[in-house]
């Protein structure tokens, strides 16, 4: 297998650039959507990032949008932007199989809140992206849809569970993709594929697609080309809704640009106290921290009294969540389900309710440890993943081990911050290790999505240089 060739032309436009150029009359929605669909046709046979493509529907919606704009309608904040939706998330008129043969491929009959808001802002859904079965894994492969491959090295995994979404953005199929994150499922593939991935605060975007309404680790969020596009996504999708009793009642003010890093305080832990971190990942993250120091920030190394038992705690909660939500599928579809998922569900069924409830005590201790760190900084820094993208032939269990040196061999460093769900977290591309992307995870204060995004924008600017304003003329061939 080979990686796809680089994109060109309109497919390379960010969401912000798409809206600016559409509003200025420099492009049409039809041309922008056609470019996205043509790019998907190139990428899909090589990387398998999509489960369904809605070409006719998307082109019809784009043509209708062009007619409305010609008639004087003011375009919305995502007007004409091609967006991909994870196969885990229902949408009206589209299948959402959640990567499983246990789920019908009949088109959905309603849109959840996030989809309604994206459509209302003018976004055009062009495709559904791959996910492991019931989004259970950090490797995007399922019995139903097969293996999704890394955009730079098809022998490797893009991560998961929003792996197809990350590939879609990294290969310029779409500038924005929706993902879900219950243990790192947005940030892990964002880091592996070299894009931006945001887990907002719990309840910032209403979560109304799970069987129960009281899950406290599940988040919607964007995978994006840059922080500015992630801000745009959150701006149009956030806000309370009765569909999710846990949705936050106050909207978060969104930044208009990066803040100054001078005088900002960051706590840094390269290993969270217990991870074995790839030397290239450590070098890239430390180089980013050094650059923040040169920009005037104060970066302080901190120690956390954590161990892999934190990951085990998250794993117990996640396994029970899976078994409770979709364990009934075992009755009829066990033989067609991912065997690793079946084993996870079966093990979770052995836990009694009192033992499960007592997990909250340990979770509370981890929060108190982290709260003491947050008290002394504006944000916390660590790698998003301890290793570069793994081989497709690997499995999560290959990395879920403690070595003879006592250090944990885990891939992601994200699940601790789903246990601490009110804290927003974002993954930013900051370099490479073994010629594969490395992500820097930035964790903000509780429910402080706006300040976190402003800091992330500033970090991105310090590392990449300032982005041109969206109004700037860009020649597209």
N, C-alpha and C positions, 0 to 999 in steps of 0.2 A: 504494500500500500504506500502511496505517496501523499504528502500534504497538498492541499489545493493551492493553485497559483494566487498571487496577491490580487486583491480587488482593485478596481479603478472606477473612475467616473462617479456617478451619483450614489453608487453603493457605499462610497467612503464617507458620505456626509453623516455627521452626528445628528442626534435628534434636534439639538438647538439650532444647528446650521440648516437643517431641513425646514424647520418652521420659519426661520428668518428669510430664507430664499423663496419659500412659497408665498409668504406675506408680501415680499417685495416684487412678486411676479416674475422671478427669474427662473423658476421651475414650476412644473405642474405636479399635482399629486399623482396623476397617472404615470408620469415619467419616473417619479421617485419609487412608487410601488413596483413598477415594471423592473427597475434596476435591482430591487430587493429579490424579486422572484427569480430573475435571471441568475443572481448570485447563489440563491438556494439550489438551483438546478445544477450548478457547478460543484457545490460543496457536498450535497447530500449523498451522492454515490460514493464519495471518498471517506466521509466521516460519520454518516448516519446520525445526524443531530435532530432529525424531525420525524414525527409519527404521522403527520398530516399537513398538507399544504393547501391553502384555500385560494388558489390563483384567481378563479373566475369571480368569486365573491369579493376579494380584495380589490381587483381592478374595477368592478362595478361601484364599490364604495368610493374609490378614488375619483372616478369620473363624476359621481354625484357631488363629491366635495368640490371639485373644480367648478362645476356649474353653480354651486351656491356661492363660492367666492366671486365668480364672475358677476353674479347678481347683487353683490354688495355685502354678503355676509362677512363678518369679522372672523378670521380663523381662530380656532381654539389654541390653547398652549401646546398641544401635541398634534396640531393639524397636519395630516399627511405623513405622519411618522409611522413607518412599518414596525410593528411590535410582534414578538413571538410569545406565546403563552405555554407554560409547562403543562405537559400531559397529565399532571396531577390536579390541575385546576379546571373545574367545569366552565364551559361558556356556551351560550345559547347557539344552537345550530351546529355545534362541533362535538366530536367525541372527546371523552376524557377517560382513557382506559386505566390510568394510573400504573401503566406498565404491566398489567396483570390480565391473564385470561379470565379471571373471576369477575371482571367488570365488562359490561356490555359496551360495544362500540356505537350504540345508538346516539344520535346527536342530543346534546343537552337541551332542556326546555327553559332554562333560566340563566341569567348572569349573576354571579356573586358581586358584592359591592365593588371590589377592585376592578372588575371587568367593566361594569357600568360606568365607573369614573374614567377609565382609560378611553372608552368609546365617546363619552361626553366631551372629553378634551380634544377629540378629533383623531386619536390614534386609530390605525387600521391594523387589525389582526391578520397576519399573513400565514401563520403556521402554528402548530403545536410541537413542543420540543420533548425529547426523550428524557426518561427518568427510570431509575431502577424500580422494581416492583414495590408499590406503595411507598416510594421514596425512602426506602429503608437503609440504603447503603451509600458510601462515599465513592463507589464505582458505578458509573452509569452503564449498566447492562441488565437486560431482563429477558426472561423466557419468551416474552411476546415480541419484543422489538430488537433483540440482539444487542450487539456491542456498539457503543459510541466511542469514537477515537479522538485523540488529542490533535489540535489543529497544527502543531509543529512537528509532532512525531506520532504517526498513527499506530505505532506499536505500544503507545502509552495511553493511560486513561486521562480524560479531562477532569476526573473527580466527579462528585455527585453530592446530593442527588439532582441538582439542577445542572447536570453536565451538558445536556443538549443546549440549554439556554446560554451557557458560557461559550460553547463552541459557536453558536449562532452569532454572538456579539463579536467574538475574537476574529471571526472570518468575514466580518462585514456583511453578513446576511441581513442583519437588523442592527440598528444602533441601540435598541433597548429590548430587554427580555424580562419577563416576569418570572420570579422564582419563589420557592418556599424554603424556609430555613428553620429546622428543629434541632439541629446539632452542628450546623455549619454548612448546610446544603446550598447556600448561596455563596458564602465566602470561600469555601474549599475550591470549587471549580473556578471561581474568579481568580484565585491565587494561582492555581495550576495553569490557567489559560492566559494570564496576563491582562485581565480586565478589572474593572471596579465592581465590587459586590457589597451591597448594604443590607445588614439586618437592622431594621429600625427598632425602636423601643417596642416592647410588648404592647399590642393594642393600638399602635400608631396608625396602622392600616387595618381596618376590621377584618378579622379572620372568621369566615362563615362557611368554610367548605369541609369542616371536620364533622364527624357524627355528633360529638359533644361540643358545647359552647364554653367550656371552662378549662381548656388546655392552657398551660402557662409556659410553654416553650416554643410555640409555633408562631412563625412570622411570615408575612409576605414582604417582598422587597425586590429591588431592581438589580440586574446585571447591566452594566453600562460601559460606554467607551471611556468616560471621564466623570469626574465628580459633578460637573455642571449638569450633565444629563441625569445623573442620579438625583440631584436636587429637583430637577423638573419632574421626574417620575413621582417622587414623594410629595411634591407640592400638589399634584392633581389627585393623588390616591388617598391621602391622609384624611383624618377627620372621623368623628363618631358616627355610629349607625346602630340602630336598635337590633340589627341582625347579629351583632356581637356585643354581648353585655359587658365584655371586658375591654371594649374599644375606649380609647382615651377621649374624654369629653372636650379637652382643649386642643386646638390645632397648634402645631409647633411653627413659630416664625422661621421661614426659610432664608438662608443667607443670599445676598445679592452678589457676593464675590468672596474671595479669600480674605481672612483677617491677617493682621501682622503676626508673625511668630515671635517678635521681640518680646522678651519677658514671659513668654508662655512656659509652663512647667509640664514636663512629660516624665512619667515613670516608665522605665524600660526593664523588661525581663526577657532575655533571649530564650530561656529554657523553661520558664514557669516553675523552676526549681526541680524539675524531674524528667524533662524530655532529653533525649539524645537528638541534637539538632545537626543537620548536615552542615559541614564546614562552609559550603558555598552559600547556604541560606543565612548562616550566622554573619558571614562577611557582608552580604547584601543589606541585611537589616542594620548592622552596625554602621555601614557606610551611610545609610539613610539617616540614622540618628546623628551621625557626625555632621551631615549637611544641615540638619535642623539647628544644631549648635552654631554653625557658621551663620545661620540666618537670625541668630539672636535668642533662640530658645534655650532653656535649661533642661537637659536630659539627665536624669538621675537613675542609675542602676538600683533596682530594688530586689529584695528576696521575698519569696512567698513560701509559706510552710505547707505546700501542697505536695501531693503524690498522685500516682496513677489511680488511686482509689477514687479520685474525683471523676475520672473518665468511667470507671466501673459504676459509680453512682448514676451518672447520666445514662449509661447503657442499660441499667436496670429499669429506670423510668421509661426510657424509649421503648424497650422490649415490651413492657406492660401496655404502653400506649398502642403499639402495633397490634398486640394480641386482642386488646379490648375493642379496637376500632374495626379490624379486618380479619380477626381470627376465625370468624364463621366461614370464611372462604375455604378453610381447611377441609370442611365436610365434603365438598364436591370437587374442589380443584387442587387438592394437595399434590397430586402427581404432576400437575402442570405448573406448580409454583416453584420459585427459586428455593432449592433445598436449604440454603443458609437462612433464608427468611423463615421457613417452616421450623427449623431447629430453634431459632430465636423465639418464635411465638410459643413453641412447646415448653421451652425453659421458663418463659414468663408466666405461664399458666400455673406453675408450681408455687408461686409466691402468694402468701396469704395477705389479706387486706391490712392487717395490723402491721405486718412487716413493711409493706409498701408505704403506709402512712408515716412510719418512723423514719423513712428516708429523708423526710423534711428536716429532721433535726440535724443531720449531717449537712444538708444543703444550706441550712442557716449558718453553720459554722464557716463554710466556705465564703458565704456572703460577708460575714463579719471580717474575715481575713482581707478580702478585697476592698471592703469599705474603708479600712484603715489606709490602704494605698491611695484610693481616690480622694481622701481627705486632703492630701498634700499635693495634688496635681490637677491639671486641666484635663488630661487624658492619659490613658495607659497604652503602651506600645509593646508588641511582641510579634514574632512571625505569625502569619496566618496558618501556615503548615510547616512542620519541622523538616520535611523532605520535599524535593521536587516531585513532579508528577510520576506516579509509579507505573510499572508495566501493566498492561491489560491482563497478563497472565497471573498477576498477583491477586491477593484477596485481602480483605480487611484483617482477617485472622493472622495473616503473615506479618502484620505490623503491630498487632495488639499483643505485644510481648514486652517483658522486662528483661534486659540483657544482664550478663554477668557483672557489668559495672553498676548495676542498680538503676540504670536509666531506662525510661520508657521509650519504646521504638515506634510509637504511634505516628500516624501521618499528620492528622490535623491538630491544631491547637485552638479549635473553635468551640467545642462543646462546653467548656467551662463557662462560656459567656451566654449560653442558652440556659444554663442553670441560674444565671444572674440576668434574667430576661429583661428587666426594666432598663438595662444599660444597652444603648445602641452600639453597634460595632460595624466597622467598615474595613474591607480589604483593598489595599492600593498596590498596584504593581511597582516594585522598587528595584528591579535588576534581575539577574539570572544566576542560576547554579547549574553547572553541566549543560549550559545553553538552553535551559528551561526556565520559565518565569518564576519569580519569587514574589510573594505577597507580604506586605506589612499590615498587620491588624492594629487598628486604632479603636480603642474602647472608650466611650464617653461616659459622662455622668448620667445618673438615672434620668430617663425621659428627656434628656437634653439633646435631641436630634439636631436642631438648628446649630447650636454651638459645635457639635461634633462635625457636621458637614462643613462648617466654615473652617475649622482646623484642618480637616481632610483636604479641602480645596487649597489651603495654604501649603500643606505638605506636598501635594501634587505639584503646585507651582514651583516650590523650592527645588523639587527634584527634576521636573520636566522643563521648567521655564513657563512663562505666562502663556495662556491660550489666547488666540486672537479673538476680538469681540465677534459675536455672531453676526453683526451687521457688516463685517469686513467682506469685501469682494473676494470670492474664491473662484478661480477659473476651473471649471469642471469639463473635462473632455470625454 
